[in-house]
Amino acid sequence: MEDMARLAVVEQSVKDVNKFRKILYELLQNINHILDDPYNSRHIQSEVENIRVIEELYDYLLYIGFRWEQNKFIYPIDKAIDKLRIAKSAIERKLSLCTDSKTLSKIEKVPIKKYKLTPINVLMTTNNLLLTIQILFNRVLDYEDEELQQAARNEIPMITLKLRALKRMREVQKKIKTGDTKEEDLSYDIALLMELMGWFKHKYFSWVDAPQCETCGGPTKFYHSTTLRTATETCNAEVYSCAHCGNYTKFPRYNDIRALMRTRRGRCGEWANCFAMFCRALGYDSRYIYDSTDHVWCEVYDFVSNNWLHVDPCEGALDTPLMYDHGWGKKLTYVIAVSCNDVQDVTWRYTTKHKEVLLRRNQCTEQELISTLLTLREHRLAQVSPARRKWLTARTIHELAQMMLERKPSDYESRGRISGSKEWKTQRGEIGSQFGHGFEFDEPGEVSIQYYCSPDKYQISRSGKELTTLDGWASGVYEGEHVFRNVEKDWRQVYIAREEGEMSGTVSWKLSVKDGLIFTSLTVRVISAIFENGNIEWQVQFDDNNPTVVDFNETTSKLSNQFKKVIITAHLSGGQGDVSWQHSQLFRQSLDSKSPTFEVNANIESN
């Protein structure tokens, strides 16, 4: 890590351990001050001892982004603070080597004027949507509680996540230097956010469809809703009945963050609430996103790109805002973002069907909604410093302009919902509409189905004559779970794989004939790739018989039989480490390739 190496050079120059520690303490105080209030002055407010005579420290400050102007060090307003966050992490780590953690946690920040943010209750309306927005706008003020933020930080394995983030950054930087990728450099903030999200989803929080019976541990079914009063809140609670012992189990839907850090479970409301708080505790500008069609997620502001990024901790998704509209098939109406600073209608970031959405927005007039947002925003901005008010206003204008730009959904945004059981997702209509296709033939002849992974299309033909084409791998899939098409732009490869974090994934294709016809033969050719101990198991099911395991590869496999329908299924599993999902890849090929990676040929005759 270059920052640690540069700090070691400063330490060698200072020689005196106590003096070096004092310099780091003071520098850390000033960096904390800038990170806490990046919209105001960005200069070192107290003189670091002998800063001009310690050449190595002078060079280090220039390295992390400061400029020497008017006899003081300035961190330019137009410069992203990502480098400062890395420096903060390095200084804290260096101090931890020579200072106990309790002493380190007591480092006081340079005093800055605190503007107290207070709840706003100014709406003179009975409209439920508008009142809900006001309630949420006030609730997120809990994220500003410094004791709560410290409690959240105590839950997070900071050293581990920071080291992983730096490793992730270095891997991207290495690919950029070697020319293996044309993508932009990965910032420390985003790398750390990715690590935080992975830890939160797979190690910290758990999903609950229906709780286990508190008496016997058996399965339960929803019975009715009620309320629960605790020492800190009155919240909704779901009551479930046990199918085995008949006892009842309550599932509280807590809003209190401390309660969530204790239970570490819930559905999207609990996930988003707790994760947004954790992001805030790490210094991110985070938002709680309310979707009136019954889902919530988060957004985090990226100071490098100057854009808000969609973050869904339940799905482990980052910057895929069109996944709800395009992948889940949700009929969005109102998507509202609330943070301690601002409230915004961000619906247009999450859909490409603006005209359809406008027709569904009937809970209030557009003018009523705009007036409400302006009123709430005006009262909140009155509670912050003039410099911050100016910066927030400029950011809002920039965001509104960004949401006017249309974009096409990526392949990753085309998948259905991950979180929750299949039954639960089906009930909500969020399982996605991309699967369920079957290839049905109504005439005799030699039929062929070819899938090309690079252009992502199917070509269907009979007796050498093309019948039709289908765009998108999912358009030809019969059933699938936890799989998606991944494009590696750096290596210029594309393939179907299971979703990150999932232990297994399945995908199947179905062929059938109409009455009076029958299949008399079947041949299959597949191009795939396996790494480490990844595994791909193929199964074939003829008619209503039991599936049989078959070894498909690049050599054509012939299966002779008479049947009316066949289902071909691939099971993906295995692999090692955090990238185990990449170790079993269907249809892998170069982005430049134009050959089929999956071929199914069959002969059809009259019955």
ZAROKE-112963 format. One record per residue (C-alpha): x, y, z. Coordinates in pm, whole numbers, padded with zeros to 5 digits, always signed. Each point is the difference from the previous one (the first is absolute). Layout:
N
XYZ ...
This chain:
607
+00000+00000+00000 +00165+00323-00119 -00150+00219+00275 +00147-00219+00272 +00340+00006-00172 -00006+00381-00023 -00095+00028+00367 +00294-00228+00086 +00231+00246-00183 -00144+00287+00208 +00056-00203+00317 +00364-00061-00088 +00048+00372-00061 -00161+00108+00330 +00189-00270+00197 -00172+00096+00328 -00289-00248+00051 -00205+00228+00226 +00044+00293-00237 -00102-00212-00298 -00308-00123+00189 -00096+00359+00084 +00032+00102-00365 -00223-00289-00111 -00259+00083+00267 -00021+00359-00116 -00007-00091-00367 -00277-00255+00064 -00202+00265+00186 +00021+00232-00297 -00090-00270-00251 -00301-00092+00215 -00102+00366-00002 +00009+00018-00379 -00183-00330-00045 -00269+00111+00246 -00060+00327-00181 +00132-00033-00357 -00228+00275-00131 +00165+00273+00207 +00361+00110+00041 +00253-00274-00064 +00314+00124+00167 +00209-00130+00287 -00131+00206+00290 +00282-00056+00250 +00368+00003-00084 +00165-00339-00021 +00325+00032+00193 +00297+00091-00220 -00201-00077-00312 +00227+00208-00223 +00325-00148+00126 -00106-00365-00025 +00035-00042-00373 -00141-00353-00004 -00322+00111+00178 -00029+00292-00241 +00029-00245-00293 -00255-00235+00159 -00259+00278+00030 +00050+00086-00366 -00033-00369-00087 -00341-00032+00168 -00130+00306-00182 +00081+00313+00202 +00138+00319-00153 +00220+00256+00177 -00168+00341-00039 +00019+00318+00206 +00221-00162+00264 -00236-00287+00069 -00099-00331-00149 -00325+00004-00198 -00199-00300-00125 -00164+00137-00318 -00381+00015+00002 -00011-00144-00353 +00212-00300+00096 -00168-00330+00092 +00060-00111+00360 +00060-00365-00088 +00376+00037+00052 -00062+00147+00345 -00202-00305+00102 +00290-00226-00098 +00239+00224+00195 -00230-00011+00303 -00005-00380-00014 +00381-00016-00031 +00061+00244+00289 -00244-00184+00226 +00172-00327-00083 +00343+00149+00066 -00115+00144+00333 -00153-00335+00096 +00348-00156-00018 +00129+00228+00274 -00321+00097+00184 -00269-00210+00165 -00344+00003-00163 -00171+00174+00294 +00240+00294-00018 -00036+00013-00378 -00381+00009+00022 +00021+00305+00227 +00172+00220-00257 -00191+00326+00001 -00081+00166-00326 +00075+00364-00068 -00303+00184+00140 -00242+00114-00268 -00328+00175+00033 -00278-00256+00031 -00334+00070-00161 -00271-00193+00179 -00245-00169-00234 -00347-00024+00147 -00319-00176-00115 -00226+00191-00238 -00378-00022+00035 -00134+00272-00225 -00233-00178-00243 -00365+00103+00021 -00144-00301-00179 -00174-00332+00062 +00154-00166-00306 +00159-00329+00110 +00282+00004-00256 +00111+00353+00088 -00021-00066+00375 +00204-00320-00046 +00271+00199-00175 +00012+00246+00292 +00019-00285+00256 +00288-00167-00187 +00177+00334-00044 -00002+00041+00378 +00084-00362+00079 +00333+00006-00185 +00123+00263+00246 +00071-00300+00226 +00297-00071-00226 +00167+00321+00126 +00017-00117+00362 +00375-00018+00076 -00038-00268+00267 -00206-00211-00238 +00260+00049-00273 +00273-00120+00238 -00213-00301+00096 -00036-00082-00369 +00375+00031-00058 +00060-00240+00287 -00201-00261-00194 +00203+00035-00320 +00333-00187-00049 +00164+00319-00122 +00359-00120-00033 -00102-00304-00204 -00229+00199-00231 +00255+00277-00053 +00274-00247-00091 -00234-00177-00242 -00099+00332-00153 +00364+00095-00055 +00066-00342-00153 -00299+00043-00231 +00130+00343-00105 +00349-00135-00070 -00140-00281-00216 -00191+00250-00213 +00301+00232-00022 +00219-00291-00108 -00241-00087-00281 -00004+00363-00113 +00381+00017-00009 +00031-00326-00195 -00273+00103-00242 -00230-00287+00103 -00288+00240+00059 -00120+00328-00143 -00222+00077+00297 +00069+00296+00228 +00194-00030+00323 -00195-00130+00300 -00014+00254+00283 +00068-00096+00359 -00346+00112+00109 -00173-00230-00248 +00236-00290+00065 -00072+00026+00374 -00373+00030-00070 +00012-00322-00204 +00178-00182+00282 -00245+00138+00257 -00296-00117-00206 +00144-00349-00049 +00070-00039+00373 -00342+00135+00096 -00187-00233-00235 +00194-00321+00055 +00132+00030+00357 -00202+00249+00202 -00371+00020-00089 -00243-00281-00081 -00324-00013-00199 -00329-00110+00157 -00302-00112-00202 -00172-00156+00299 +00170-00050+00339 +00053-00343+00153 -00231-00092+00287 +00150+00130+00325 -00133-00309+00180 +00091-00298-00218 +00201+00151-00285 -00249-00115-00261 -00128+00186-00308 -00263+00271+00045 -00267+00174-00205 -00119+00359+00020 -00298+00044+00232 -00061+00373+00048 +00165+00339+00060 +00014+00194+00324 +00215+00265+00168 +00283-00037+00250 +00110+00263+00251 +00362+00000+00114 +00203+00241+00211 +00103+00192-00313 -00287-00032-00248 -00339-00133-00094 +00035-00212-00310 -00202-00241-00210 +00028-00370+00080 -00101-00304-00202 -00143-00299+00184 +00063-00350-00138 -00159-00331+00100 +00196-00323+00019 -00124-00289-00213 +00144-00254+00249 -00068+00119+00355 -00262+00268-00067 +00183+00271+00199 +00042+00355-00125 +00321+00188-00079 +00034+00376-00035 +00224+00153-00263 +00053+00370+00092 +00070+00236-00290 +00241+00224+00189 +00097+00348-00114 +00241+00055+00289 +00359-00056-00124 +00124-00137+00332 -00274-00263-00007 +00103-00094-00355 +00365-00029+00099 -00115-00239+00272 -00232-00219-00212 +00189+00035-00333 -00295-00123-00200 -00301+00117-00196 -00116+00078-00349 +00082+00291-00229 -00115+00269+00248 +00233-00119+00273 +00284-00068-00243 -00012+00344-00161 -00045+00184+00330 +00295-00169+00169 +00228+00013-00305 -00068+00369-00065 +00096+00064+00362 +00322-00200-00037 +00090+00199-00312 -00060+00324+00189 +00215-00123+00289 +00288-00042-00245 -00036+00356-00125 -00199-00061-00319 -00285+00227-00101 -00272-00265+00002 -00369+00004-00084 -00293-00220+00091 -00204-00068-00315 -00374-00052+00038 -00189-00173-00282 -00377+00034+00039 -00047-00341-00165 +00146-00162+00313 +00377-00017-00018 +00281+00207+00148 +00372+00027-00068 +00283+00255+00030 +00205+00249-00195 +00354+00117+00072 +00158+00316-00139 +00322-00049-00194 +00220+00308+00037 +00220-00111-00291 -00272-00022-00266 -00225+00253+00179 -00297-00235-00036 -00233-00193+00227 +00048-00376-00029 -00280-00252+00046 +00086-00256+00272 -00229-00291+00091 +00151-00198+00290 -00264-00277-00026 +00102-00072-00359 +00369+00084+00034 -00053+00243-00290 +00196+00318-00067 -00093+00259-00264 -00267-00212-00174 -00303+00230+00040 -00206-00148-00284 -00011-00349+00154 -00341+00058+00165 -00175+00135-00308 +00172-00219-00257 +00099-00316+00190 -00262-00038+00271 -00284+00134-00208 -00109+00247+00270 -00257+00263-00094 +00174+00295+00167 -00190+00314+00092 +00181+00205+00265 +00365-00051+00098 +00107+00252+00263 +00350+00055+00144 +00042+00139+00352 +00317+00091+00185 +00090+00238+00282 +00074+00265-00264 -00263-00032-00265 -00312-00165-00141 -00034-00079-00368 -00232-00172-00246 +00239-00243-00169 -00259-00210-00184 +00150+00089-00338 +00333-00159+00086 -00174-00334+00042 -00211-00030-00315 +00017+00047-00373 -00380+00004-00031 -00066+00358+00106 -00335+00038-00175 -00136-00323+00147 +00115+00098+00349 -00164+00341-00023 -00334-00164-00081 +00026-00209+00318 +00090+00292+00230 -00338+00085+00147 +00058+00022+00376 +00041+00376-00028 +00046+00257-00274 +00348+00064-00133 -00025+00358+00125 -00087-00121+00352 +00301-00229+00001 +00237+00268-00127 -00134+00252+00252 +00049-00250+00284 +00359-00078-00098 +00087+00369-00036 -00154+00082+00339 +00184-00278+00182 +00326+00079-00177 -00027+00372+00075 -00046-00061+00373 +00290-00245+00016 +00238+00225-00193 -00077+00277+00248 +00162-00221+00267 +00343-00034-00168 +00290+00237-00065 -00013+00240-00297 +00290-00179-00168 -00164-00337+00037 -00335+00142-00117 +00163+00132-00316 +00173-00330-00069 -00316-00207+00060 -00202+00222-00231 +00256-00042-00277 +00001-00376+00054 -00381-00015-00026 +00003+00190-00328 +00268-00234-00137 -00204-00305+00104 -00318+00126-00164 +00192+00052-00324 +00148-00352+00022 -00343-00161+00039 -00110+00153-00330 +00249-00221-00186 -00138-00332-00124 +00204-00318+00024 -00047-00360-00109 -00013-00277+00261 +00305-00221+00032 -00024-00379-00005 +00053-00004+00377 -00307+00221+00038 -00211-00256-00186 -00003-00261+00277 -00288-00065+00237 +00010+00049+00374 +00253-00202+00204 -00105+00061+00361 -00290-00197+00142 -00146-00342-00078 -00133-00082-00346 -00357-00015+00137 +00034+00337+00172 +00148+00165-00313 -00271-00154-00216 -00274+00136+00227 +00149+00348-00035 +00045-00033-00376 +00374+00070+00029 +00145-00327-00121 +00055+00152-00343 -00170-00072-00328 +00305-00101-00201 -00035-00379+00042 -00269-00252-00097 +00083-00036-00370 -00037-00328-00180 +00107-00084-00358 -00310-00165-00153 +00003-00140-00355 -00304-00078-00216 +00150-00160-00315 +00230-00296-00076 +00363+00058-00094 +00350+00055+00138 -00023+00285+00252 +00289+00191+00152 +00034+00243+00289 +00328+00187+00020 +00094+00251+00274 +00278+00253-00061 +00125+00133+00335 +00196+00299-00131 -00282+00166-00203 -00243-00155+00255 -00256-00145-00237 -00168-00327-00102 -00040-00113-00359 -00273-00259-00066 -00016-00182-00333 -00169-00300-00166 +00151-00203-00284 +00272+00266-00039 -00248+00290-00029 -00006+00263+00273 -00336+00023+00176 +00064+00278+00250 +00248+00156+00240 -00028+00093+00368 +00197+00282+00161 +00143-00057+00346 +00100-00326+00170 -00297+00014+00237 -00250+00018-00289 +00062-00369-00080 +00026-00132+00358 -00273-00221+00145 +00102+00024+00366 +00290+00164+00177 +00115+00097+00346 +00301+00202+00116 +00156+00028-00346 +00089+00296-00220 +00207+00088-00304 +00332+00154+00102 +00210+00215-00230 +00369+00037+00094 +00095+00314-00185 +00359-00017+00121 +00059-00355-00126 -00252+00041-00282 -00181-00320+00091 -00369-00073+00050 -00180-00293+00164 -00299-00115+00207 +00083-00045+00369 -00171-00018+00334 -00050+00323+00189 +00272+00121+00234 -00033-00145+00347 -00229-00285-00105 +00109-00359+00069 -00181-00136-00305 -00197+00101-00305 -00218-00179-00255 -00121+00073-00352 -00206-00215-00236 -00139-00007-00353 -00315-00180-00119 -00082-00144-00343 -00337-00149-00090 -00215-00096-00303 -00371+00033-00064 -00240-00294-00019 +00063-00238-00290 +00378+00055+00011 +00288-00163+00188 +00373+00053+00048 +00208-00293-00123 +00352+00126+00081 +00181+00272+00196 +00357+00130-00020 +00157+00264+00226 +00329+00191-00013 +00115+00233+00277 +00299+00226+00054 +00071+00069+00368 +00291+00071+00233 +00082-00127+00350 +00264+00144+00234 +00130-00120+00338 -00257-00251+00126 -00298+00151-00178 -00262-00241-00126 -00264-00014-00275 -00241-00291+00003 -00231-00052-00296 -00329-00189+00024 -00251-00100-00267 -00364-00083+00072 -00206-00169-00271 -00375+00043+00032 -00098-00076+00363 +00288-00237+00070 +00261+00065+00268 +00293+00223-00106 +00324-00175-00096 +00352+00143+00030 +00176+00055-00334 +00353+00120-00079 -00029+00280-00257 +00311+00166-00146 +00135+00147-00323 -00045-00337-00170 -00355-00062-00119 -00185-00241+00230 -00264-00217-00167 -00308-00114+00193 -00237-00223-00197 -00348-00044+00139 -00363+00063-00082 -00156+00273+00206 -00249+00287-00009 +00195+00244+00214 +00345+00036+00154 +00143+00229+00269 +00376+00061-00002 +00133+00136+00331 +00340+00127+00115 +00086+00010+00373 +00288+00234+00090 +00187-00041+00330 +00343-00024+00160 +00293+00237-00023 +00224+00157+00262 +00012+00327+00188 -00191+00322-00057 -00004-00055-00377 -00124-00360+00014 -00302+00106-00207 +00237+00058-00294 +00149-00348+00010 -00281-00170-00194 -00083+00183-00325 -00251-00095-00267 +00057+00097-00363 +00322+00197+00066 +00137+00171-00309 +00179+00312-00118 -00202+00314-00058 +00134-00007-00355 -00121-00355-00071 -00295-00063-00229 -00036-00379+00039 -00274-00177+00198 +00087-00122+00350 -00315-00211+00056 -00156-00215-00273 -00302-00225+00024 -00103-00198-00309 -00296-00235-00023 -00188-00200-00262 -00380+00023-00003 -00225-00251-00172 -00374-00060-00024 -00126-00227+00271 
